Structure formats: structure tokens, C-alpha cells
Amino acid sequence: MKQLLHYKNGNALSYAEYGDKNSYPILVQHGLIASISDYHLFDRLLEGGYYLICIARPGYGESSAYSMNNIAEWGDIVSILVDELKISQFDVLGMSSGAPYSYAIGHKLPDKVRNIFIFSGIPALYDERILSYWP
């Protein structure tokens, strides 16, 4: 079900919830051409009983167009949603261009993010261990 959260300066953040709200939550960061309505991509996660929260970045869907000062600001915006939903721990799934947004959430909320999973996106090249695998 799609929802709207209003945050600073009257901006709105659109998100959709799928699955069992009493199950373990996964915040989904969509790719460039995907949307929060593409829940069919997550059939296996939903069959596994997970609670998915798909978040539309600024300018996508019904989320307000909002120029962030930098990608880290996405973590600030999502932290408002996490607090609103009273989520204490969760995983993050980033697809394609959603990868940097996933890292921003992990950077902002390291005590709440258990795992970050990236599907077909740029790896965490800020991490020296991961960077060592790249030529």
C-alpha cells in the first residue's frame, strides 16, 4: 500500500509497504527506471515472509522533487521514515542506481542497518576491503 510522509519544508516522501509488517523489514532502494510499485520483483522475499518498504527517491512517483546537497542527505530523509515506522533494525536492498542511496542509509544509521544487499549496482568502493578486489 502506498503512503506519503511529509517532512521538512512541506516535502513528501512516497513509500509502499508490502508483506507482513510483523516480519523482518527490508528497505528497498529502486533503480533508475524502477518504481515502488514493482513489488512483483520481490516475490521470493514476500513468499519468505519479509516486510518490504520501497521508498521513492525525490522526484520519483509522488515524492516531492527535492535537490539534495549530497547523497548523504538521503540517509537523513530515510531516518525520518524509519523513526515514523518505529523500525529498530532492518536490511537494505539497493538495485542498480539505488546502490549509492543504500550506502547513504547505512552511513546514517549504522546501528539500525544489519546488512546492505546490492543487486546490479556499484559496490561499496569506500570500503578498503572491497576496493582491494578491484584492479
Buried (B, 14 or more C-beta within 10 A) or exposed (E): EEBEBEBEEEBBBBBBBBBEEEBBBBBBBBBEEBBBEBBEBBEEBBEEEBBBBBBBBBEBBEBBEBEEEEEBBBBBBBBBBBEEBEBEEBBBBBBBBBBBBBBBBBBBBEEBBEEBBBEEBEEBEEEEEEEEEEE
